[in-house]
Amino acid sequence: MDDFGDWAGDPGVLRFERMLPAPPDEVWRRIVRPEAHTRWFPCRIDGDLETAGSELAFVFADEAVPLTHGRVRSVSPGSSLRFDWGDEALGFELAAAAEGRTHLVFTNVLAPGDHRSAARTAASWHECLDGFAGFLVDGESRMDAAGGDRPPRADWFAHYDEYVRRGVPHGVPLPGRSHTEPGSG
């Protein structure tokens, strides 16, 4: 298992596995609690992530990014969470691992017909999950969560290029790059 996510083209699923340096109960709290998930998730989530059926609103710090809505699909406290984010679906599966760690499987089912954004989305989740792991270690985020359209970091572009190299679909415009091809810009 490396930190790079996998791509399954139909229906368009990004899947990441991470071994996290904290027990499942702590990982769970940092996923579902607003004071914690705002430190690593790409935006603020208004709503109750611990109750199936709850309405959600996804709010970016950059007001130019439109408000998106969703709903919690299912919850198994401490081990599984699935919710919709606009036309996409996210899933978190947690399992206890040796030495007090947690095996996380994170999935993002892309919106139908949105495969050209897969490499960009994968690089962004890669950065978020790196930030999440750091946050579990020392309480400090490695990214500017809820940052909206901030320019990507250099390692984001390296991650994007690697996802393209691995065959993940690409082709949408990238902030800070004049082309969508790896290494350009």
C-alpha positions, -999 to +999 in steps of 0.1 A: +000+000+000+014+034-010-002+067-003-015+071-039-051+064-046-065+039-071-089+047-099-118+025-111-133+040-142-168+028-140-186+044-121-156+067-115-142+059-080-111+071-064-100+049-035-073+057-010-059+035+018-039+050+046-024+036+078-031+064+103-011+070+135-040+070+159-067+046+172-101+044+154-120+064+181-096+094+177-097+092+139-135+090+140-137+122+162-114+140+138-135+131+108-169+140+122-164+168+147-165+203+131-137+217+153-115+189+139-125+183+103-121+220+094-084+215+100-079+190+072-110+187+050-111+211+020-141+231+034-163+235+064-192+211+067-223+224+083-245+196+096-244+165+117-221+139+102-230+114+129-267+110+120-279+092+089-302+114+068-288+147+081-286+176+056-251+190+050-238+222+036-202+225+023-189+260+028-155+273+014-137+302+030-135+317-006-170+330-011-165+327-049-168+289-045-205+281-045-222+265-015-229+228-021-254+206-003-254+169+006-268+143+029-254+117+052-262+083+036-251+060+064-232+060+097-218+032+118-202+052+146-165+047+149-162+026+118-181+039+087-194+071+072-209+078+038-223+111+026-232+129-006-214+161-016-234+176-044-233+149-072-204+130-056-203+105-027-176+101-001-169+072+022-147+066+052-141+030+065-120+026+097-105-005+111-083-010+141-047-019+132-016-030+151+002-006+175-029+016+181-032+027+145-061+028+121-065+015+086-085+040+067-102+034+033-115+066+018-135+066-014-148+094-037-174+084-063-171+112-088-202+129-104-214+110-135-195+121-166-169+139-146-139+116-151-117+143-166-114+158-131-102+126-116-065+133-115-071+168-101-095+154-075-070+126-066-042+151-060-064+172-038-075+143-017-039+131-015-030+165+000-060+165+024-052+130+036-015+139+041-028+169+062-051+146+081-022+123+091-001+152+102-031+166+122-034+132+140+003+133+150+006+168+164-027+187+160-013+208+132-027+208+097-003+204+068-027+224+046-049+254+045-083+236+049-113+255+038-089+275+015-111+277-015-092+285-047-058+290-031-029+282-055-018+245-052+015+237-035+044+223-055+038+188-041+002+190-053+015+193-088+039+164-083+009+143-070-012+153-100+016+144-124+019+110-107-018+103-109-018+112-146+013+089-151-007+061-134-035+065-159-060+085-139-081+106-163-073+143-166-081+172-188-097+200-167-080+233-162-056+235-133-051+266-111-015+279-115-008+259-147-014+269-183-019+233-195-034+201-180-005+179-191+020+167-165+050+189-159+036+218-179+034+253-164 
